[in-house]
C-alpha cells in the first residue's frame, strides 16, 4: 500500500547525522540517472525533477511555482515527491515536498561540512535569515554542538528577529562577521556576490547554497581562487549554476580547479590552513536519497 508521509509525521523520526550518513551511502551506489522537465504558463511553472539509482529506486519531485499565490493566502511553492520501488516500479510513498526539500538542502551542506570543515570549528556564520537559514542552524548544531552561531541579513531587522527566535547573535557588518567565522554558510537569493574572498581567513569552510540559476552568485572570484572547490555533483552545478558557471566561462577558474564531487569521497580532504568552498547544487538524486531515508525512518 502506498504510504502518504506528511511533514510533521515524516520529520518526527529524522536526525541530521543519520541523513548525512544515508547521503554518503547513496553515493556508493551506481551513479544516478537524472532528468528535469519544465512547463510554463505565463509566470506559473511546473517543475519535475527525476532520478533513478539502481538499487535505491526512482523519485519524481513535482513542484508548482505560482507567484500569485501569496495574494490568495496560499504558498508560492507546492508539490510532492513520488517514491517508486526499484524492482517493480510500484509507487511506495508520496512524501511532503517541503519535508524532502528542507532535509535534502541542509543535509547536503552538512555532509560537506562534516568532511571539509575543521572539526574544531566553533564560530558559524549564517548568511541569510530565511527558512533555509533556520534549517542550517538545526543541521550544523547536530554536527558542531559547541558552536556559536551568528546571522547576517541584508535587512537588519530580519536578522535581529531571526537571531532572537533561535537564541543566537546577529551581525551588522558582513565583512567582520565573515572574517571571524570558522564556517560561513550562505543561503540568499543574491545575483551579485556578497562574500568576498579577501575577507576569508585561512582554515575557513564556505558553504554556498542560495544560487540556483545561471545568473546567481553569492561569492566573488577571489573566494573561488583562494579556495579548494568542491561540489555535490558535477552534472548539476558546473554548467547550470552561476556560482561555478560564470567563473568557468570567464576563465577565472578551470574545471580542473573543482577538486571533487560526492562520487569521489576520498578526495574530500583539507589541510588545517586550507580555505574550502562547497557549492550545494541540490539535484533529484539527492531528493531520492533523502526521500528513501525519510520512508525508512517513517516505517521504523
N, C-alpha and C positions, 0 to 999 in steps of 0.2 A: 504494500500500500504506500502511495506517495505521501511523504511527510510534509507538512506545512510548518515552517520554522519562523515565527515572528521574532521581532527584535529582542524584547525582554527575555523571553524564554530561551532563545538561542544564545544570548550573551551570558546567561546565568552560570554556565559551567566552563567558561573560557578563561585562559590565562595567557599573558603575553609571551612568557618564556616558552610555554608549550607550543604556541603558534609559530614562533620563530624556528623551533626545532622541526615542526611539520613543514615549513617552507624549505628548510635546508634539505630535509629528506626528499621532498618533491623534486628538487633539482638533481638528485641522484638517479632519478628515473630517466627514461628516454626523453629527449628534448621535445617540448610541446609543439604541436601544430596550432597556429593561431590565425584567426581571420576576423576582420572587423567589417561592419556594414553600417552605413549612414543613410537615412532617408529624411528629407526635409519637406516642410510645408510652411513657407514663409519663415518666421522666426522660430518655429517649433521644430524639434529634432527627435528622431528615433535613432538610438544607437544600440546595435547588437555587437557584443564582443564575445567571441567564442574561442574555446581552447579544448584540445584533446591531448591527454597524456596517457600513453599506453600503460595500463595497469591501474590508473587513477580515475579514469572516466572522462566525461565530457561536461563542460559547463557552458551555458549560454547566458550571458548577463545582458538583459534587456533594460534600457533606460530611456525614459522620455524626459526631454528638457523643454518645458513650456514657460518661457519668460513672463507671460502674462498671469500666471497662476497666483502670485502673491496678491494681486488686485482682487482675486476671488477668495482670498483667505486660504489658499492651498499652497503646498510646497512646489517649488520650481522644478525639482528633480524627483522622479519617482521610478520605480522599477522592481525587478525581481531577478534572482539568479536561479536558473533551472539546472539541476544537477542530475546527470544521467549515468546509469551503471555502465561499467566498461565492457563487460562481456555481452550483455543483451541489448543495451541501448534503452532500457526501460527508465522512465522518469522516477528517480529516487526521492528527490526533495525539491521543494520550492522555498528558497531562503530569502529572507528580507534583504532587499537591495542595500539599504543603509547599513545594516549589520555587516555584510560582507565588505562593503567599501571602507567602513571605519577600521575594521581589524586588518584588512589587507594593506591599507595605506600606511598606517603606523607600524604594523608588523614588518613590512618591507624595510622601512628605515631602521627599525630596531635590530633586525638581523645584521645589517651592515655595521651598525654601531657596536654590536657585540664582537664583531670581527676586526673593526678598524679603529675604534676609539680606544684611548688609553684606559686600561682597567681602573686606574686611579682617578679618572675624571670626576670632578666634584662640582664644577660650575657649568650649568647647562642653560643656554640662551634659546628661547623660543621666539622666532621672528614671525609675527602674525598672530593676532588674538582671535582667531576664528574657531570653528568647530574642530578642524583638524588639529589646531594647536592644543586644544584640550585633550584630544586623543594621544597626541605626542607626549604630553605631560604624564598621562597614565602609563603609556608604554615604557618610556625611559625610566620612570620611577621603579618599574619592575626589575630592570637590569642594573640601575645605579641608585640603590635605595638611600644612599647617604648624600646624594647630590642636592645642591641648592639651585633652584630654578629662578630665572628672571625672564620676563616677557617684554618685548618691544613691539609696538604697533604704530602705524602712521598716525592714527588718531590716539592721542594721549589718554583721553577719557576712556576709550575702549580698552586700552592696555591696563589702566587702573582698575576698571571693573572686572576684567579677566583675572587680574592678579588677586583681587580681593576674594573672588569666588573660589580660587584654588589655594589661597593662603601662601602666595609666592610674592617675590619682589617684582617691580616693574621699572623699566629704564626709559629715560627721555632721550639719551644720546646713544644712537646706534653704534657709532664708531667705538665709543668707550666700552659699551656692552660686549661687542664682538671681541675686542682686544682682551677682555678679562675672562672670556669663556674657554672652557676645555672642549665643549661640544656646542656647535651652532646648528640648530635645526630650524629650517625656514619653510613656511607654508603660506605664501602670499599669492595674490593674483597679479603681481607686478610684471610688466613687459620690459621695464628698464632695470638693470642691475641695481640692487640695494646693497649687497655685501661686497666690499672692496678687498681685494687681495692684500693690499698694503696694510690693512687692519689686522690681519691674521698673525697670530704668534706661533712659533714652532710647537708642534705637538697637538695642534687643534684638529678636531674632526668636524667637517662641514657636511651637513645633510640637507640636500635641496629637494623639495617636494612640489612646490607650487606650480612651476612652469609645466604646461602640458601641450601647448600649441607651438608651432614653428616660430612664432614671433615673441615668445615669452622667455625671460631670463630673470634670475634672482642674484646671480654672482657675475662679477666682471671678468674680463680677460686675465687680469693679473692673478685673480684667485685660481683660475684653471692652470695657469702657467706655473704657479708656485706649488701646486698640489699634485699628489699621486691620485689619479682619477679612476673611479670605479662606477659601474652602472649595474642595475639589476638585470638588464637584458640588452644586448647589442641591438637586437631586432626591433625593439620598441622605443629606443632612445636616439640612436645616432642620426638617423635620417628624418626624425619626426619632431623632436623637441628642441626648441631654440637654445636651451641651455648648453647643448652639445652641438647641435646642427650649425648654428651661426658661427661659432669659433672654428669649427671644422671647415665650413665653406670659405671662410675668410683666411684660412691658413694660419690662424693663431696657434692651433694645436693640430696634430696629426692623429689619424686613427690609432697609430702605434702608442700614442700617449694614454689611451684608455687601457689601463692595466688588465682589467678582467671584468667579466660579469659573473653571475651566480653559478654558471655552469662550470666555473673553474675555481672552486672554493680554496684550493691550496694557494692561489695567488693573492688572496686577501690577507696581506701581511703589512706590517708597518715597523719602522724604526722609531724610537722614542721621540725624535725631533721632527719626524715627517708631518707635514700637513696632508691629511687625507680628505678627499672630496667624493661624495657619493651622490649620484643622481638617481632618485626614485622616479621611475617612469611608469610604474604600475604595469598593467598588461593582463589579458584574460587568463593567462596561465597561472598568475598569482591569485586571481579570483577563484579559479578551480581549486588550487591547493587550499585556500582559505575556506571555501565552502565545504570541501571534504572534511577539513578539521572540525568545522562547526557541526556538521552532521555526526561525525564520530563522537564528539563530546555530548551532543544532544541525545544520542542513543545510549550513552553511558558506557 
